[in-house]
Amino acid sequence: MPTAVRDIYENMEKVRPISVRDFLSIPITKHKPLLEGMIREHSVARFLVEPGVNPRWFQVVLACSLAAGRDLGPFAVNRPCKVWVLSGSGDPESDQFRFSKVLETFDENERETASKNLTIYQRTLARDDPMELDTVEGQEVFEKSIPADCEIVLIDDVAVFTKRGQLDRYARDAVESWAKLLSRRNTVIALFMEGLSSGRLMNEERTSSTISLTIDPAAPGTYGTGCVISRQRFDDSDVTPRCASFWQTYLEDKLDYDIEVHPHVSEGTFDPEATARLERKILVGKMKLQKKSNKEIAFALALTEAMVSRDVKEVMESEALAAASLKRKIDEEAAAVFWKNDEDESNAVPPAPLKHASARAPLQVQSVQSVQSVQSVQSVQSVQSVQSEREQE
């Protein structure tokens, strides 16, 4: 090895392994949850929003609950926190309406606490130089603008706060890298962003800091909104339900919202990837019934033809299994009906036995004798009548 290279390796800082005894004696401070199951201290919480989901009401309810120290369904808030909301909705009037209606659902003390701890930056209403979070200059402006003692920064749409106004891979990596550095300064960053199709390839939904907001088919449509909240567990001690549904309705100038836990998936059986694949197979099956080719299905769903072929094969196999099970069920029901009828016939009461022929013999004899006697009487009468006619002649 050359001398220059050897000097470089010798001057490099090495890792320092320690013994288990020393490791067990080190005091470790655990990050406390600000919102159990969702947000912890010194962390970045990523909310991946599925296209078609409107998260505005959930964002306002989340921010107000954190500021007031109010539990959000099964997700418990430990204490009131100072929250800064960056709104990129482009509609200040709607933001004002949502915040006012959510605060009306709190009691007087909670409303006062939330109003004191909540600050908001409305991009359209401010009319100042925009903060571009994917540039160094915009990040510096943002850091200087953070309110004093701010603990949580909630950005309702990260794409709006980027240079190009859309969240591509490079802008997303820049924002997340900066957010991780900022979270080490006792500031939690909650990022709401639209989920990318490539995110599943990176297994980002398996990270403990990611919460998915997906479409809830049972959510109110005309008079409200809703979504399914699914997340991964932070650690082994995390017992908060993994899946819940958030819904809100607004009827007769009254706001109502709640979070309902899914009991069948609260014990760790929920798998977002399996659910997404099942939904994709259903779509592929429906489009296949419309006699579309695999190429057309792949183009419509932004998939590869290999994935479509695999889904079509699985759908056909599942349909064959379903048909076989249905035929088996029909055969079993037919066999059950057959054996039931056979059993009913065997248990039926037999007809009364016929009497012996000897018992009817006298009747037959008597009838024959009576017929013979009648015939003899008639023959005698006919003979007598003939004789009387001859005598008269």
Secondary structure, DSSP 8 states (H G I E B T S, - for coil): --HHHHHHHHHS-------HHHHHHS------EEETTTEETT-EEEEEE-TT---HHHHHHHHHHHHHT--BTTB-B-S---EEEEE-SS-HHHHHHHHHHHHHTS-HHHHHHHHHHEEEEEHHHH-S----TTSHHHHHHHHHHS-TT--EEEES-GGGGSSSSS--HHHHHHHHHHHHHHHTTT-EEEEEEE--GGGTTTTGGGSTTEEEEE--TTS--SSEEEEEEEE--SSTT--S-SEEEEEEEEETTEEEEEEEE-GGGTTTT--HHHHHHHHHHHHHHHHHHTT--HHHHHHHHT--HHHHHHHHHHHHHHHHHHHHHHHHHHHHHHHHHHHHHHHHHHTS--------HHHHHHHHHHHHHHHHHHHHHHHHHHHHHHHHHHHH-
